[in-house]
Amino acid sequence: MTAKRRYVVIHSHGYDKCPARSTDTLKQFNELISDTNARRHQVDIVDRYVDDDCTTAGKSEHYAYFLVEAPKQEDVLELFSPIGVKLRPVVAWQDVQKAMGL
């Protein structure tokens, strides 16, 4: 079995493209980021976050952040391909400390 790596996934969109502006679009977005759909792509979504502007219907750029685990970066990119994302591999800080002997 391939070890899973952690990634931070970052999605952004303008106010005019916000999925929350339409019930149907929001349902589609929720299905995309559901645990069931993620598992189809070999991805575990550890947690999901949005910036405060999303919750207050702010008119600036909205950001969503996902902490995920997957065997391959390509699996994560495939899952999120409908919305476009930036992807960053990450490691836990305690692992960095351990590797540095701290």
PyMOL commands that set and color helices and strands:
alter all, ss='L'
color gray80, all
select helices_A, chain A and resi 15-17+19-21+23-32+35-40+52-55+73-80+93-99
alter helices_A, ss='H'
color red, helices_A
select strands_A, chain A and resi 5-13+44-50+62-70+86-90
alter strands_A, ss='S'
color yellow, strands_A
deselect
rebuild
show_as cartoon
